[in-house]
Amino acid sequence: MGEIVNRVANSALITFNLEDYYPAGVRVVLDISQWLDGGIILRESSFRESVNTHDWQQYQDAYVAINCSTEAIIPAWAHMLVATKLQGVAKKAVAGTLETLETILYTEVLTKLDTAPFENKPIIVKGCAHLPVPENAYLLLIEKLQPIARSLLFGEACSSVPLYKRPKK
């Protein structure tokens, strides 16, 4: 019997874990249906009053998804008005769900990603996320890495799914 060799550890394979790029901070959903008449009808004067009397400090340094949990039709200015109150308090405010928020946060992170360490390398994108990594983040990552990577895989080194391999010239 020969020595057991960890071929994965000795390979050029780079593991990319999107969780390593997860922006730290509290995520909060602000449901504006609470400020609508019957949860459905936006009346400007009462909506403005609710916005003006709301405790905005509870969102200090948080990532906020401004959402409406009902089927109400919300004009764009309503989200904008809420965003004016979050400016300078929250780290970021977006109109949409928590998944929308996470997608926007990952878009910002991946846009700034230095791809030099990944050039012409085989890359495995780690799957099993313990943090709420949105599916779109994986697609954004592929968009960023495919033009420069030798190959892309998904999963774990012991059971990966091949996604892309640069054609030989």
TORNU-314041 format. One record per residue (C-alpha): residue in one letter; x, z, y. Coordinates in steps of 0.25 Angstrom, whole numbers. Each point is the difference from the previous one (the first is absolute). Last residue first. Layout:
<sites>
(site 'a', (X, Z, Y))
...
</sites>
This chain:
<sites>
(site 'k', (-28, -117, 107))
(site 'k', (-5, 11, -9))
(site 'p', (-15, 4, 3))
(site 'r', (-2, 13, 6))
(site 'k', (-7, 9, -10))
(site 'y', (-13, 6, 4))
(site 'l', (-11, 10, -6))
(site 'p', (6, 5, -13))
(site 'v', (-8, 12, -5))
(site 's', (9, 13, -3))
(site 's', (0, 9, -12))
(site 'c', (13, 8, -1))
(site 'a', (4, -4, 14))
(site 'e', (-13, 6, 6))
(site 'g', (-11, -8, 6))
(site 'f', (1, -13, 7))
(site 'l', (11, -11, 0))
(site 'l', (6, -8, 11))
(site 's', (12, -10, -2))
(site 'r', (12, -5, 8))
(site 'a', (-6, 6, 13))
(site 'i', (1, -6, 14))
(site 'p', (-13, -9, 1))
(site 'q', (-8, 10, -9))
(site 'l', (3, 13, 7))
(site 'k', (-8, -1, 13))
(site 'e', (-13, -7, -6))
(site 'i', (2, 9, -12))
(site 'l', (0, 12, 8))
(site 'l', (-12, -4, 8))
(site 'l', (-8, -2, -13))
(site 'y', (4, 14, -5))
(site 'a', (-4, 6, 13))
(site 'n', (-14, -8, -2))
(site 'e', (-2, 9, -12))
(site 'p', (-1, 12, 8))
(site 'v', (11, 11, -3))
(site 'p', (-8, 13, 0))
(site 'l', (11, 10, -5))
(site 'h', (2, 2, -15))
(site 'a', (3, -15, -2))
(site 'c', (2, -5, -14))
(site 'g', (7, -13, 2))
(site 'k', (14, -2, 4))
(site 'v', (4, -13, 5))
(site 'i', (12, -5, -8))
(site 'i', (10, -8, 7))
(site 'p', (11, -10, -5))
(site 'k', (10, -2, 12))
(site 'n', (3, -13, 8))
(site 'e', (-3, 8, 13))
(site 'f', (-5, 14, -2))
(site 'p', (10, 8, 8))
(site 'a', (-3, -10, 12))
(site 't', (-15, 2, 0))
(site 'd', (0, 10, 12))
(site 'l', (-15, 4, 1))
(site 'k', (-5, -1, 14))
(site 't', (-13, -8, -4))
(site 'l', (-1, 9, -13))
(site 'v', (-2, 12, 8))
(site 'e', (-10, -6, 10))
(site 't', (-8, -7, -11))
(site 'y', (0, 13, -8))
(site 'l', (-6, 8, 11))
(site 'i', (-11, -11, 2))
(site 't', (-3, 0, -15))
(site 'e', (-1, 15, 0))
(site 'l', (-10, 0, 11))
(site 't', (-8, -11, -6))
(site 'e', (0, 8, -13))
(site 'l', (-5, 12, 8))
(site 't', (-11, -8, 5))
(site 'g', (-2, -8, 13))
(site 'a', (3, 0, 14))
(site 'v', (14, 5, 2))
(site 'a', (7, 12, 7))
(site 'k', (14, 3, 0))
(site 'k', (9, 12, 2))
(site 'a', (-12, 8, 6))
(site 'v', (0, 7, 13))
(site 'g', (7, -9, 10))
(site 'q', (-12, -10, -1))
(site 'l', (-11, 6, -9))
(site 'k', (-9, 1, 12))
(site 't', (2, -14, 4))
(site 'a', (-2, -4, -15))
(site 'v', (-14, 6, 0))
(site 'l', (-4, -10, 12))
(site 'm', (7, -11, -7))
(site 'h', (-8, 2, -13))
(site 'a', (-13, 0, 9))
(site 'w', (4, -12, 8))
(site 'a', (0, -8, -13))
(site 'p', (-15, 1, -2))
(site 'i', (-4, 8, -12))
(site 'i', (-11, -6, -9))
(site 'a', (-5, 12, -8))
(site 'e', (0, -1, -16))
(site 't', (5, 15, 0))
(site 's', (13, 6, -3))
(site 'c', (6, -5, 13))
(site 'n', (15, 1, 1))
(site 'i', (12, 3, 9))
(site 'a', (12, 2, -9))
(site 'v', (9, 10, 6))
(site 'y', (15, 2, -3))
(site 'a', (3, 15, 4))
(site 'd', (10, 5, 11))
(site 'q', (-11, 8, 6))
(site 'y', (-14, -4, -5))
(site 'q', (-6, 14, 2))
(site 'q', (4, -1, 14))
(site 'w', (-12, -10, 2))
(site 'd', (-11, 11, 1))
(site 'h', (-12, -9, 3))
(site 't', (-7, 2, 14))
(site 'n', (4, -13, 6))
(site 'v', (-3, -8, -13))
(site 's', (-14, 7, -2))
(site 'e', (-3, -3, 15))
(site 'r', (4, -15, -2))
(site 'f', (-9, -1, -12))
(site 's', (-11, 7, 7))
(site 's', (1, -10, 12))
(site 'e', (2, -13, -8))
(site 'r', (-11, 2, -10))
(site 'l', (6, -5, -14))
(site 'i', (-11, -1, -10))
(site 'i', (2, 3, -15))
(site 'g', (4, 14, -3))
(site 'g', (-14, 5, 5))
(site 'd', (5, -2, 14))
(site 'l', (15, -3, -1))
(site 'w', (11, 11, 2))
(site 'q', (1, 5, -14))
(site 's', (1, -15, -4))
(site 'i', (14, 1, 6))
(site 'd', (7, 4, -12))
(site 'l', (14, 4, 3))
(site 'v', (8, -2, -13))
(site 'v', (13, 8, 0))
(site 'r', (14, -2, -6))
(site 'v', (11, 10, 2))
(site 'g', (14, -4, 2))
(site 'a', (12, -6, -8))
(site 'p', (1, -15, 1))
(site 'y', (1, -5, -15))
(site 'y', (13, -8, -1))
(site 'd', (5, 7, -12))
(site 'e', (-14, -1, -6))
(site 'l', (3, -15, 0))
(site 'n', (10, 1, -11))
(site 'f', (10, -11, -2))
(site 't', (9, 1, -12))
(site 'i', (12, -9, 1))
(site 'l', (5, -6, -13))
(site 'a', (15, -3, 0))
(site 's', (1, 6, -14))
(site 'n', (8, 12, -4))
(site 'a', (-12, 10, 1))
(site 'v', (-9, -10, -7))
(site 'r', (10, -2, -11))
(site 'n', (1, 15, -4))
(site 'v', (10, -1, -11))
(site 'i', (-1, 8, -13))
(site 'e', (14, 1, -6))
(site 'g', (1, -7, -13))
(site 'm', (-5, 4, -14))
</sites>
